[in-house]
């Protein structure tokens, strides 16, 4: 019974999605720009956190890891955007 309800819900949502208006080229370009900015922030944060983790010890290492991740995310966002 549950699988029938789930299947029906998926079919209805697919039909409703098919009725949505087609995205405009401007909307697609904006979405690609948002994805690029987000990916730059994530990659920069990971790299900055990895570099910050190499320094300090104890709670100082945690602070430097967070600071490196923050600085990397900002730098990655600026570079990608």
Number of C-alpha atoms within 10 A of each C-alpha: 6 7 8 9 10 11 12 12 12 12 12 12 12 11 11 10 10 10 9 8 7 8 9 9 9 9 11 11 12 12 12 12 14 14 14 17 18 17 17 22 25 19 17 25 25 19 18 24 23 17 15 23 20 11 13 13 11 7 9 13 15 16 17 21 23 18 17 22 25 20 19 25 25 17 18 24 20 13 13 16 15
